[in-house]
């Protein structure tokens, strides 16, 4: 029944070692989002795709990249993780970007940096 | 100052109590208002959404929006231990970007 699936659920990496998080969806939604959520804080939007169009938030560090090879899959690449990048990373989807369309979230990947 | 301020909590209530969760906002461009529930180690789950001032009811949950005061609330009647979670308010402008509050953690004690 899971509609937005994130893998892995927990990821441990070393300081500076590249890491990739993945997200897949069965909803056939046009929009896919990546959020960073730190403890007791609001989810912070990193970027989103509308179909193949990539939209980066102005304050998203260059260290964070994303790929969307097809409608169903989206990846978050962290090129050189620092200690400050330890967080929960949430993937979400929605049918459209504007209007009342709600977002559907996955259960997140919790990233730890050693 | 943040665009969305949420009562920080944590909030602890006995089972059966009425719970009130609140957010204020400063951006008049917000047109759509949502409440998400987030259990520990899970992603946010949409509970309610609305785009007009007034009340919207769904079972034990009522979402209230007052655009003139820039204030939204979520009421939970007959609260249950299974309602224990973090509740996030979120708001969206016509351009589509959502802005979230920091969340209020609720514990309902049996």
Interface residues (C-beta under 8 A of the other chain):
Chain A: X4 X6 X40 X41 X42 X43 X45 X90 X92 X96 X97 X98 X99 X100 X102 X103 X104 X105 X106 X107 X108 X110
Chain B: X4 X32 X34 X36 X41 X42 X43 X44 X45 X46 X49 X51 X88 X92 X94 X95 X96 X97 X98 X99 X100 X101 X102 X103 X105
